[in-house]
Amino acid sequence: MTAPTAAAKPVLSLGDRIFSRSAIFAGSMILVTLAAVAIFLITRSLPAFVATKESASLLTSNFWAYVGPLIFGTVWAAILALVIALPLSIGIALFISHYAPRKLAQLLGYIVDLLAAVPSVVFGLWGIGVLAPAVQPVFVWLNSNLGWIPLFGGTVSGTGRTILTAAIVLAVMVLPIMTAICREIFLQAPVLHEEAALALGATRWEMIKMAVLPFGRPGIVSAAMLGLGRALGETMAVAMVLSATGLVSLKLLTSENPSTIAANIALSFPEAYGENINILIATGLILFIVTFLVNAIARWIVSRRAEFSGAN
């Protein structure tokens, strides 16, 4: 009696082997591209960390004194945009998924998706030509009535091109992707959980609070972090709308506003030379690291509740 042999490996057809290797190659190219970008940024940024104001006209003292206000402005504008956009995106997604009639929900879904295709330069033109003049009287009212709050203090900008205006533009830009993700997550909420809550006498809002929002919490976090990542890296709209002075300030209504890394690179790079180019690339490296950390934190938060959400 012969000994049992090991199970033979399945024989893949030529098409299966080509598809498998193509998928592996495509996936590995993501890592290769990311590594290439990181290597480029690091190698070109090294001279900036030892540059002085004598060798680079952009600097007033050292690199960290130059990039510090830019980091603050980038994070501050993105957080303001997220604070404005996140409640709106959740509300719109809930209306589309649980309140609106089917035809109206489909129409609103298409409109939200189309809004994501509008170029950022169009949002910038809208911010300059429409939004800034419209919100300037509102800023005056906020300063007159709530000026005792530090955020609304100071001398109001006469043009309306403030950090708050830029944050509103960013909020409109990140709203479509955040709304689309939240909408799809809410539509995947277990129907049995919703029906059970309603059968126990819960109102529609109570059902959403008990069954839909807990299920969709990881998706909401993912949508928020994805929107935050785009707000951190947005360039043209902020460069066009924001009247930046390079200061660190929490005031939302004045003409003295911090700039962002991406907008500063776009505005300064055409005239940069010598070590100034390395300094701008180094600020891009800082933005690269900040964005990477934001996505890593979002992934960690989502993975903690993966067993509940069923999304992963």
Secondary structure, 3 states (H helix, E strand, C coil): CCCCCCCCCCCCCHHHHHHHHHHHHHHHHHHHHHHHHHHHHHHHHHHHHCCCCCCCCCCCCCHHHHHHHHHHHHHHHHHHHHHHHHHHHHHHHHHHHHHCCHHHHHHHHHHHHHHCCCCHHHHHHHHHHHHHHHHHHHHHHHHHHHCCCHHHCCCCCCCCCCHHHHHHHHHHHHHHHHHHHHHHHHHCCCHHHHHHHHHCCCCHHHHHHHHHHHHHHHHHHHHHHHHHHHHHHCCHHHHHHCCECCCCCCCCCCCCECCCHHHHHHHHHHHCCCHHHHHHHHHHHHHHHHHHHHHHHHHHHHHHCHHHHCCC
